Amino acid sequence: MIEWLSYAGAGVIAGLLAGLFGIGGGLIIVPILLLVFSWQTMSADVAIHVAIGTSLMTISLTSLSSMRAHHRYGTIDWILVRKLTPGLVVGSISGAVIAANLSSQWLQSFFGAFALLMATRMWLPSPNTLSPKLLAHSGMSAYGLLTGVISAMVGIGGGTLVVPYLVMAGQQIQRAVGTAAACGFPIAVSGVIGFIWMGLSQQTNTSSWQTGFVHWQAFLGIISTSIFMAPVGAIMAKKLSHGKLSKLFSLLLLVVGVVFLSR
């Protein structure tokens, strides 16, 4: 029962973050799943891989809910989504392959370093507009590829990377958040395919709930609450200033990063 409650609680947070910040909540889901998996005595050699793969599985659905809400509010630029998607798909599959071939220690260190980087980023001023040329097809394809690789390796929807890029390209923050939310779906689906494929090829199943690097009990528990909370987060994104919330979230990421790097 405690596992189900933990998964459901993670889903509440993940759903809110998906709608509020345009992210899939993976930076929260992965640490929680890793903690629960350790309680279940899952092998430390694969626990982080399963946590990341399962996080992406949940994002594949929460991103749809968030995307629908942002589309209703007219904050998604679908032309930009189409430009980013090819790079996101190739990058996400590549990221899953890279992650699957990294040891647990190296993957945890990468996750911790990324969490610290994101925590630091939230305390810095908002990015200034550099040039609309960043929206050129070649530039967006390359950035989509990089975003896909990193997102798959840490189990996120890519919003923390896509939003600043779009703002620097001259997009309004609300439109950048909505567009980033839509980008979470191709990242998540491609990453899940990669993690299931790599997990099955390495024969890592340690539970009847598991397929490759995806844990279905964790997925069901998280999705049971997160899919309903994403629209709430999208509503909050239109009404609230993100300043204080971002700072609080950054402190949490700081703790997560330090813990992962010290494991």
C-alpha distance (Angstrom), angle and dihedral (degrees) to the residues before:
residue distance angle dihedral
M1 . . .
I2 3.81 . .
E3 3.81 89.4 .
W4 3.81 92.0 53.8
L5 3.82 91.4 48.1
S6 3.79 91.3 48.7
Y7 3.79 91.7 50.8
A8 3.82 92.0 47.4
G9 3.82 91.5 49.0
A10 3.79 90.9 50.8
G11 3.78 88.2 50.9
V12 3.80 93.0 56.2
I13 3.80 90.9 54.4
A14 3.80 94.0 42.0
G15 3.79 93.4 51.3
L16 3.79 93.7 50.0
L17 3.80 91.8 48.5
A18 3.79 91.9 48.0
G19 3.77 91.8 58.0
L20 3.80 98.8 33.6
F21 3.79 101.5 46.0
G22 3.79 103.1 17.3
I23 3.80 90.7 -113.4
G24 3.76 130.1 120.9
G25 3.77 96.3 -126.1
G26 3.80 93.8 -116.9
L27 3.79 92.5 134.9
I28 3.80 85.7 64.5
I29 3.81 100.0 34.0
V30 3.81 96.6 51.9
P31 3.84 96.8 55.9
I32 3.81 91.7 45.2
L33 3.79 92.5 48.8
L34 3.78 91.4 47.2
L35 3.81 89.2 53.9
V36 3.81 93.3 48.4
F37 3.81 92.2 45.2
S38 3.80 89.6 53.3
W39 3.82 88.8 54.2
Q40 3.79 87.4 52.6
T41 3.82 89.3 51.6
M42 3.79 92.9 -120.9
S43 3.80 111.5 172.2
A44 3.80 110.6 -85.6
D45 3.80 87.8 -139.0
V46 3.81 92.2 71.0
A47 3.83 106.2 17.7
I48 3.81 95.3 95.8
H49 3.80 91.4 46.1
V50 3.82 91.4 51.4
A51 3.81 91.0 45.9
I52 3.81 91.6 53.7
G53 3.81 94.6 43.3
T54 3.81 91.3 48.8
S55 3.79 91.3 46.5
L56 3.80 89.7 56.5
M57 3.80 90.0 48.3
T58 3.80 90.8 56.5
I59 3.80 91.4 45.9
S60 3.80 90.2 55.5
L61 3.81 87.6 68.7
T62 3.81 102.6 30.1
S63 3.79 89.1 52.4
L64 3.81 89.9 56.7
S65 3.80 90.7 53.5
S66 3.80 92.2 46.3
M67 3.80 91.7 44.6
R68 3.79 91.9 52.5
A69 3.80 91.4 51.5
H70 3.82 94.1 48.0
H71 3.81 90.8 46.1
R72 3.79 89.1 54.5
Y73 3.80 89.1 53.9
G74 3.81 91.3 47.5
T75 3.82 94.9 -120.9
I76 3.82 98.9 126.5
D77 3.80 122.0 93.5
W78 3.80 100.8 -153.9
I79 3.79 93.2 -172.1
L80 3.79 89.6 61.8
V81 3.80 91.0 45.4
R82 3.81 90.0 55.3
K83 3.79 91.0 49.7
L84 3.80 92.7 51.3
T85 3.82 99.2 40.9
P86 3.85 101.4 79.1
G87 3.79 91.8 53.2
L88 3.81 91.7 42.9
V89 3.82 92.4 53.5
V90 3.80 96.4 47.3
G91 3.79 91.6 41.7
S92 3.80 94.7 48.9
I93 3.80 94.1 51.2
S94 3.81 89.3 46.7
G95 3.81 90.6 49.1
A96 3.81 91.1 52.7
V97 3.80 90.9 51.4
I98 3.81 91.6 48.8
A99 3.82 92.6 47.1
A100 3.81 92.6 48.5
N101 3.79 90.0 55.6
L102 3.81 94.9 49.0
S103 3.79 121.4 90.2
S104 3.79 118.4 -110.8
Q105 3.80 90.7 -107.6
W106 3.79 94.7 52.2
L107 3.81 92.8 45.4
Q108 3.80 92.3 49.4
S109 3.79 90.1 49.3
F110 3.79 90.8 51.0
F111 3.81 90.4 49.6
G112 3.81 91.7 48.3
A113 3.80 93.0 48.8
F114 3.80 90.7 49.4
A115 3.83 91.6 49.6
L116 3.83 90.3 51.9
L117 3.79 90.6 48.1
M118 3.80 91.5 51.8
A119 3.81 91.6 45.9
T120 3.80 90.2 53.4
R121 3.80 92.1 45.5
M122 3.80 91.6 57.9
W123 3.80 91.7 60.7
L124 3.79 93.3 52.9
P125 3.81 123.9 87.8
S126 3.77 117.4 -87.7
P127 3.80 111.9 -87.3
N128 3.77 116.9 -93.9
T129 3.76 123.2 -128.0
L130 3.79 108.5 -91.0
S131 3.76 105.7 174.6
P132 3.81 140.1 -34.5
K133 3.82 84.3 -131.7
L134 3.80 86.0 83.4
L135 3.81 85.2 76.4
A136 3.81 91.9 63.7
H137 3.80 112.8 123.1
S138 3.82 95.8 -114.4
G139 3.79 94.0 49.0
M140 3.78 93.8 47.5
S141 3.80 92.3 47.3
A142 3.80 91.3 53.4
Y143 3.79 93.2 45.4
G144 3.80 90.6 46.1
L145 3.80 89.3 54.7
L146 3.80 92.4 51.3
T147 3.80 91.9 44.9
G148 3.81 91.6 50.5
V149 3.81 93.5 51.2
I150 3.80 94.9 49.0
S151 3.81 94.5 40.9
A152 3.80 93.4 52.9
M153 3.80 91.7 47.5
V154 3.82 92.6 56.0
G155 3.82 100.2 29.3
I156 3.80 100.5 -115.5
G157 3.79 134.9 133.9
G158 3.78 94.2 -119.7
G159 3.80 98.6 -113.5
T160 3.80 93.7 122.9
L161 3.80 88.0 60.4
V162 3.79 102.2 34.5
V163 3.82 98.5 47.9
P164 3.85 97.2 59.3
Y165 3.80 90.7 44.9
L166 3.79 93.2 53.2
V167 3.80 91.9 45.3
M168 3.81 89.9 52.9
A169 3.81 87.1 50.8
G170 3.80 89.6 58.5
Q171 3.81 101.9 -97.0
Q172 3.81 120.2 143.1
I173 3.81 112.5 -107.4
Q174 3.82 94.2 -116.2
R175 3.81 90.9 52.1
A176 3.80 91.4 44.8
V177 3.82 91.1 52.8
G178 3.80 92.8 47.7
T179 3.80 92.8 48.0
A180 3.80 91.0 47.4
A181 3.80 90.0 52.0
A182 3.81 89.5 56.0
C183 3.81 90.5 50.2
G184 3.79 90.5 59.4
F185 3.80 92.8 75.6
P186 3.84 100.3 61.2
I187 3.81 89.8 41.6
A188 3.79 93.2 51.8
V189 3.80 98.3 43.1
S190 3.80 93.2 47.5
G191 3.79 91.7 46.0
V192 3.81 92.5 49.9
I193 3.80 90.9 52.0
G194 3.79 89.4 51.3
F195 3.81 95.2 47.0
I196 3.81 94.0 46.8
W197 3.80 91.4 47.2
M198 3.81 94.3 47.3
G199 3.79 93.5 42.6
L200 3.80 92.8 51.9
S201 3.80 91.9 46.1
Q202 3.82 89.7 53.3
Q203 3.84 92.2 44.0
T204 3.80 93.0 -129.7
N205 3.82 99.7 153.4
T206 3.80 109.4 134.3
S207 3.83 98.7 164.5
S208 3.78 139.8 39.2
W209 3.81 85.7 -121.2
Q210 3.79 91.4 60.6
T211 3.82 132.7 89.3
G212 3.75 112.3 -179.8
F213 3.80 105.9 -49.3
V214 3.84 94.8 -20.9
H215 3.82 121.6 97.7
W216 3.81 109.7 -156.6
Q217 3.82 98.5 -164.2
A218 3.79 89.7 55.9
F219 3.80 90.4 45.7
L220 3.80 93.8 51.5
G221 3.80 93.1 46.7
I222 3.79 94.1 49.7
I223 3.79 96.7 41.9
S224 3.83 92.1 49.7
T225 3.81 88.6 73.5
S226 3.80 107.6 17.8
I227 3.80 96.8 62.5
F228 3.82 89.6 60.3
M229 3.79 95.3 45.1
A230 3.84 98.4 52.6
P231 3.84 93.8 75.4
V232 3.81 88.8 50.2
G233 3.79 89.4 54.4
A234 3.81 90.9 49.1
I235 3.81 90.3 54.0
M236 3.80 90.4 49.3
A237 3.80 89.9 50.1
K238 3.81 89.7 62.0
K239 3.81 94.9 48.0
L240 3.81 108.0 33.2
S241 3.77 136.2 68.6
H242 3.79 109.4 -120.1
G243 3.79 95.1 -149.3
K244 3.82 103.2 96.3
L245 3.80 94.0 31.3
S246 3.79 90.7 53.2
K247 3.80 91.4 51.0
L248 3.80 92.4 51.0
F249 3.79 91.0 46.9
S250 3.79 89.4 50.5
L251 3.80 91.3 55.9
L252 3.78 89.9 53.6
L253 3.79 90.5 49.6
L254 3.80 89.3 50.0
V255 3.80 90.6 57.0
V256 3.81 91.6 45.5
G257 3.80 91.8 49.9
V258 3.79 94.1 49.5
V259 3.82 92.4 47.5
F260 3.81 93.2 49.8
L261 3.79 93.7 47.0
S262 3.80 91.7 48.8
R263 3.82 96.9 48.9
